[in-house]
């Protein structure tokens, strides 16, 4: 098994674990993003969840797979919160919503 297929298997395993634990009606989509400039920043973006699109985006450059999986696990909790209606409000829900939406603070 090559390194890429091992990594892909880890993503699937975490997704199945979260599905079983949280009981998603529908799993979120996943975008793995390469952003070299962001990856060079000590405090660059790591990940975010878009509640309207039901999508997890994870930045991958210069990150260990364990760190990427932690980000995925964190964002899957937000997906569960969204499915439970905990994120329903009229505020902003795009990238950076946890910092920009006063109701999310």
DRENVEXBA-495337 format. One record per atom (N, C-alpha, C): residue number from 1; atom name; x, y, z. Coordinates in Angstrom, 1 decimal. Example, Ala and Ser with C-alpha at 12.3 -4.5 7.8 and 13.67 -1.06 7.14 Angstrom:
<sites>
SITE   i at     px     py     pz
SITE   1  N   13.2   -5.7    7.8
SITE   1 CA   12.3   -4.5    7.8
SITE   1  C   13.2   -3.3    7.8
SITE   2  N   12.8   -2.2    7.1
SITE   2 CA   13.7   -1.1    7.1
SITE   2  C   12.9    0.0    7.9
</sites>
This chain:
<sites>
SITE   i at     px     py     pz
SITE   1  N    0.9   -1.2    0.0
SITE   1 CA    0.0    0.0    0.0
SITE   1  C    0.9    1.2    0.0
SITE   2  N    0.7    2.2   -0.9
SITE   2 CA    1.5    3.4   -1.0
SITE   2  C    1.0    4.4    0.0
SITE   3  N    1.8    5.4    0.2
SITE   3 CA    1.5    6.5    1.2
SITE   3  C    0.2    7.2    1.0
SITE   4  N   -0.1    7.5   -0.3
SITE   4 CA   -1.3    8.2   -0.6
SITE   4  C   -2.5    7.3   -0.3
SITE   5  N   -2.5    6.1   -0.6
SITE   5 CA   -3.7    5.2   -0.3
SITE   5  C   -3.8    5.0    1.2
SITE   6  N   -2.7    5.0    2.0
SITE   6 CA   -2.8    4.9    3.4
SITE   6  C   -3.4    6.2    4.0
SITE   7  N   -3.1    7.4    3.5
SITE   7 CA   -3.6    8.6    3.9
SITE   7  C   -5.1    8.7    3.6
SITE   8  N   -5.5    8.3    2.4
SITE   8 CA   -6.9    8.2    2.0
SITE   8  C   -7.7    7.3    2.9
SITE   9  N   -7.1    6.2    3.3
SITE   9 CA   -7.8    5.3    4.2
SITE   9  C   -8.0    5.9    5.5
SITE  10  N   -7.1    6.7    6.0
SITE  10 CA   -7.3    7.4    7.3
SITE  10  C   -8.4    8.3    7.3
SITE  11  N   -8.6    9.1    6.1
SITE  11 CA   -9.7   10.0    6.0
SITE  11  C  -11.0    9.2    6.0
SITE  12  N  -11.1    8.1    5.3
SITE  12 CA  -12.3    7.3    5.3
SITE  12  C  -12.6    6.7    6.6
SITE  13  N  -11.6    6.2    7.3
SITE  13 CA  -11.8    5.7    8.7
SITE  13  C  -12.4    6.7    9.6
SITE  14  N  -11.8    7.9    9.6
SITE  14 CA  -12.3    9.0   10.5
SITE  14  C  -13.7    9.4   10.1
SITE  15  N  -14.0    9.4    8.8
SITE  15 CA  -15.3    9.8    8.4
SITE  15  C  -16.4    8.7    8.8
SITE  16  N  -16.0    7.4    8.7
SITE  16 CA  -16.9    6.4    9.1
SITE  16  C  -17.1    6.4   10.6
SITE  17  N  -16.0    6.7   11.4
SITE  17 CA  -16.1    6.8   12.8
SITE  17  C  -17.1    7.9   13.2
SITE  18  N  -16.9    9.1   12.6
SITE  18 CA  -17.8   10.2   12.9
SITE  18  C  -19.2    9.9   12.5
SITE  19  N  -19.4    9.3   11.4
SITE  19 CA  -20.8    8.9   10.9
SITE  19  C  -21.5    8.0   12.0
SITE  20  N  -20.7    7.0   12.4
SITE  20 CA  -21.3    6.1   13.4
SITE  20  C  -21.5    6.8   14.8
SITE  21  N  -20.6    7.7   15.2
SITE  21 CA  -20.7    8.4   16.5
SITE  21  C  -21.8    9.4   16.5
SITE  22  N  -21.8   10.3   15.4
SITE  22 CA  -22.7   11.4   15.4
SITE  22  C  -24.0   11.1   14.6
SITE  23  N  -24.1   10.1   13.8
SITE  23 CA  -25.3    9.8   13.1
SITE  23  C  -25.7   10.8   12.0
SITE  24  N  -24.7   11.3   11.2
SITE  24 CA  -25.1   12.3   10.2
SITE  24  C  -26.2   11.8    9.3
SITE  25  N  -27.1   12.7    9.0
SITE  25 CA  -28.1   12.4    8.0
SITE  25  C  -27.4   12.2    6.6
SITE  26  N  -26.5   13.1    6.4
SITE  26 CA  -25.7   13.1    5.2
SITE  26  C  -24.3   13.6    5.5
SITE  27  N  -23.3   12.8    5.2
SITE  27 CA  -21.9   13.3    5.4
SITE  27  C  -21.6   14.6    4.7
SITE  28  N  -20.7   15.4    5.2
SITE  28 CA  -20.4   16.7    4.5
SITE  28  C  -19.4   16.3    3.3
SITE  29  N  -19.4   17.2    2.4
SITE  29 CA  -18.3   17.1    1.3
SITE  29  C  -17.0   17.6    1.9
SITE  30  N  -15.9   17.1    1.3
SITE  30 CA  -14.6   17.4    1.8
SITE  30  C  -13.7   18.0    0.7
SITE  31  N  -13.2   19.2    0.9
SITE  31 CA  -12.2   19.8    0.0
SITE  31  C  -10.9   19.9    0.7
SITE  32  N   -9.8   19.3    0.1
SITE  32 CA   -8.5   19.4    0.5
SITE  32  C   -7.8   20.4   -0.3
SITE  33  N   -7.3   21.5    0.3
SITE  33 CA   -6.8   22.7   -0.5
SITE  33  C   -5.3   22.8   -0.3
SITE  34  N   -4.7   23.0   -1.4
SITE  34 CA   -3.2   23.4   -1.4
SITE  34  C   -3.1   24.9   -1.5
SITE  35  N   -2.5   25.5   -0.6
SITE  35 CA   -2.3   27.0   -0.6
SITE  35  C   -0.9   27.2    0.0
SITE  36  N    0.1   27.2   -0.9
SITE  36 CA    1.5   27.3   -0.5
SITE  36  C    1.7   28.6    0.3
SITE  37  N    1.2   29.7   -0.1
SITE  37 CA    1.4   31.0    0.7
SITE  37  C    0.9   30.8    2.1
SITE  38  N   -0.4   30.3    2.2
SITE  38 CA   -1.0   30.1    3.5
SITE  38  C   -0.1   29.1    4.4
SITE  39  N    0.4   28.1    3.7
SITE  39 CA    1.2   27.0    4.4
SITE  39  C    2.5   27.6    5.0
SITE  40  N    3.0   28.7    4.5
SITE  40 CA    4.2   29.3    5.0
SITE  40  C    4.0   30.1    6.2
SITE  41  N    2.7   30.5    6.5
SITE  41 CA    2.4   31.3    7.7
SITE  41  C    2.3   30.5    8.9
SITE  42  N    3.0   30.9   10.0
SITE  42 CA    2.9   30.2   11.3
SITE  42  C    1.5   30.0   11.8
SITE  43  N    0.7   31.1   11.5
SITE  43 CA   -0.7   31.0   12.0
SITE  43  C   -1.7   31.1   10.8
SITE  44  N   -1.3   30.4    9.7
SITE  44 CA   -2.2   30.3    8.6
SITE  44  C   -3.5   29.6    8.8
SITE  45  N   -4.4   29.7    7.9
SITE  45 CA   -5.7   29.0    8.0
SITE  45  C   -5.4   27.5    8.0
SITE  46  N   -6.2   26.7    8.8
SITE  46 CA   -6.1   25.3    8.9
SITE  46  C   -7.3   24.6    8.3
SITE  47  N   -8.5   25.1    8.6
SITE  47 CA   -9.8   24.4    8.1
SITE  47  C  -11.0   25.3    8.4
SITE  48  N  -12.1   25.0    7.7
SITE  48 CA  -13.3   25.7    8.1
SITE  48  C  -14.5   24.8    7.6
SITE  49  N  -15.6   25.0    8.2
SITE  49 CA  -16.9   24.3    7.8
SITE  49  C  -17.8   25.3    7.3
SITE  50  N  -18.4   25.1    6.1
SITE  50 CA  -19.4   26.0    5.5
SITE  50  C  -20.8   25.3    5.8
SITE  51  N  -21.6   25.8    6.7
SITE  51 CA  -22.9   25.2    7.0
SITE  51  C  -23.9   25.2    5.9
SITE  52  N  -23.9   26.2    5.1
SITE  52 CA  -24.9   26.3    4.0
SITE  52  C  -24.5   25.2    2.9
SITE  53  N  -23.3   25.1    2.6
SITE  53 CA  -22.9   24.1    1.6
SITE  53  C  -22.6   22.7    2.2
SITE  54  N  -22.6   22.6    3.5
SITE  54 CA  -22.3   21.4    4.2
SITE  54  C  -21.0   20.8    3.7
SITE  55  N  -20.0   21.6    3.8
SITE  55 CA  -18.7   21.3    3.2
SITE  55  C  -17.6   21.6    4.2
SITE  56  N  -16.6   20.7    4.4
SITE  56 CA  -15.4   20.9    5.2
SITE  56  C  -14.3   21.2    4.2
SITE  57  N  -13.6   22.3    4.5
SITE  57 CA  -12.4   22.6    3.7
SITE  57  C  -11.2   22.6    4.6
SITE  58  N  -10.1   21.9    4.2
SITE  58 CA   -8.9   21.7    5.0
SITE  58  C   -7.7   22.1    4.1
SITE  59  N   -6.9   23.0    4.7
SITE  59 CA   -5.6   23.4    4.1
SITE  59  C   -4.6   22.4    4.4
SITE  60  N   -3.8   21.9    3.4
SITE  60 CA   -2.9   20.8    3.6
SITE  60  C   -1.4   21.1    3.6
SITE  61  N   -1.0   22.2    3.0
SITE  61 CA    0.4   22.4    2.8
SITE  61  C    1.2   22.6    4.1
SITE  62  N    2.3   21.9    4.2
SITE  62 CA    3.2   22.0    5.4
SITE  62  C    2.6   21.5    6.7
SITE  63  N    1.7   20.5    6.6
SITE  63 CA    1.0   20.0    7.8
SITE  63  C    1.2   18.5    7.8
SITE  64  N    1.4   18.0    9.0
SITE  64 CA    1.4   16.5    9.2
SITE  64  C    0.0   15.9    9.1
SITE  65  N   -0.1   14.7    8.6
SITE  65 CA   -1.4   14.1    8.5
SITE  65  C   -2.2   14.0    9.8
SITE  66  N   -1.5   13.9   10.9
SITE  66 CA   -2.2   13.9   12.2
SITE  66  C   -2.9   15.2   12.5
SITE  67  N   -2.2   16.3   12.1
SITE  67 CA   -2.8   17.6   12.3
SITE  67  C   -4.0   17.8   11.4
SITE  68  N   -3.8   17.3   10.1
SITE  68 CA   -4.9   17.5    9.2
SITE  68  C   -6.1   16.7    9.7
SITE  69  N   -5.9   15.5   10.2
SITE  69 CA   -7.0   14.7   10.7
SITE  69  C   -7.7   15.3   11.9
SITE  70  N   -6.9   16.0   12.8
SITE  70 CA   -7.5   16.7   13.9
SITE  70  C   -8.4   17.8   13.4
SITE  71  N   -7.9   18.5   12.4
SITE  71 CA   -8.8   19.6   11.8
SITE  71  C  -10.1   19.0   11.2
SITE  72  N  -10.0   17.8   10.6
SITE  72 CA  -11.2   17.2   10.0
SITE  72  C  -12.1   16.8   11.2
SITE  73  N  -11.6   16.2   12.2
SITE  73 CA  -12.4   15.8   13.3
SITE  73  C  -13.2   17.1   13.9
SITE  74  N  -12.4   18.1   14.1
SITE  74 CA  -13.0   19.4   14.6
SITE  74  C  -14.2   19.9   13.7
SITE  75  N  -13.9   19.9   12.4
SITE  75 CA  -14.9   20.4   11.5
SITE  75  C  -16.1   19.5   11.4
SITE  76  N  -15.9   18.2   11.6
SITE  76 CA  -17.0   17.2   11.6
SITE  76  C  -18.0   17.5   12.8
SITE  77  N  -17.4   18.0   13.9
SITE  77 CA  -18.3   18.4   15.0
SITE  77  C  -19.2   19.5   14.6
SITE  78  N  -18.6   20.5   13.9
SITE  78 CA  -19.5   21.6   13.4
SITE  78  C  -20.5   21.1   12.5
SITE  79  N  -20.2   20.1   11.7
SITE  79 CA  -21.3   19.5   10.8
SITE  79  C  -22.4   18.9   11.6
SITE  80  N  -22.0   18.2   12.7
SITE  80 CA  -23.1   17.6   13.5
SITE  80  C  -23.9   18.7   14.2
SITE  81  N  -23.2   19.8   14.6
SITE  81 CA  -24.0   20.9   15.2
SITE  81  C  -24.9   21.5   14.2
SITE  82  N  -24.5   21.6   12.9
SITE  82 CA  -25.3   22.2   11.9
SITE  82  C  -26.6   21.3   11.7
SITE  83  N  -26.4   20.0   11.6
SITE  83 CA  -27.5   19.0   11.4
SITE  83  C  -28.5   19.1   12.6
SITE  84  N  -28.0   19.4   13.8
SITE  84 CA  -28.9   19.5   14.9
SITE  84  C  -29.5   20.8   15.1
SITE  85  N  -29.2   21.8   14.1
SITE  85 CA  -29.8   23.1   14.1
SITE  85  C  -29.2   24.1   15.0
SITE  86  N  -28.0   23.7   15.6
SITE  86 CA  -27.3   24.6   16.5
SITE  86  C  -26.7   25.7   15.8
SITE  87  N  -26.5   25.7   14.5
SITE  87 CA  -25.9   26.8   13.8
SITE  87  C  -26.9   27.6   13.0
SITE  88  N  -28.2   27.4   13.3
SITE  88 CA  -29.3   28.2   12.6
SITE  88  C  -29.4   29.6   13.2
SITE  89  N  -29.0   30.5   12.5
SITE  89 CA  -29.2   31.9   12.8
SITE  89  C  -29.1   32.7   11.5
SITE  90  N  -29.3   34.0   11.6
SITE  90 CA  -29.3   34.9   10.4
SITE  90  C  -27.9   35.5   10.2
SITE  91  N  -26.9   35.2   11.0
SITE  91 CA  -25.6   35.8   10.8
SITE  91  C  -24.8   35.2    9.7
SITE  92  N  -23.6   35.7    9.6
SITE  92 CA  -22.6   35.2    8.5
SITE  92  C  -22.2   33.8    8.8
SITE  93  N  -22.1   33.0    7.7
SITE  93 CA  -21.6   31.6    7.9
SITE  93  C  -20.5   31.2    6.9
SITE  94  N  -19.9   32.2    6.3
SITE  94 CA  -18.8   31.9    5.3
SITE  94  C  -17.5   31.6    6.1
SITE  95  N  -16.4   31.6    5.3
SITE  95 CA  -15.1   31.4    5.9
SITE  95  C  -14.8   32.4    7.1
SITE  96  N  -14.3   31.9    8.2
SITE  96 CA  -14.1   32.7    9.3
SITE  96  C  -15.3   33.1   10.1
SITE  97  N  -16.4   32.3    9.9
SITE  97 CA  -17.7   32.7   10.6
SITE  97  C  -17.6   32.7   12.1
SITE  98  N  -16.8   31.8   12.7
SITE  98 CA  -16.7   31.7   14.1
SITE  98  C  -16.2   33.0   14.7
SITE  99  N  -15.4   33.7   13.9
SITE  99 CA  -14.8   35.0   14.4
SITE  99  C  -15.7   36.2   14.0
SITE 100  N  -16.4   36.1   12.8
SITE 100 CA  -17.1   37.2   12.3
SITE 100  C  -18.6   37.3   12.7
SITE 101  N  -19.2   36.1   13.0
SITE 101 CA  -20.6   36.0   13.4
SITE 101  C  -20.7   36.2   14.9
SITE 102  N  -21.3   37.3   15.4
SITE 102 CA  -21.4   37.6   16.8
SITE 102  C  -22.1   36.5   17.6
SITE 103  N  -23.1   35.9   16.9
SITE 103 CA  -23.9   34.8   17.6
SITE 103  C  -23.1   33.5   17.8
SITE 104  N  -22.0   33.4   17.0
SITE 104 CA  -21.1   32.2   17.1
SITE 104  C  -20.0   32.4   18.2
SITE 105  N  -19.8   33.6   18.7
SITE 105 CA  -18.7   33.8   19.6
SITE 105  C  -19.0   33.3   21.0
</sites>
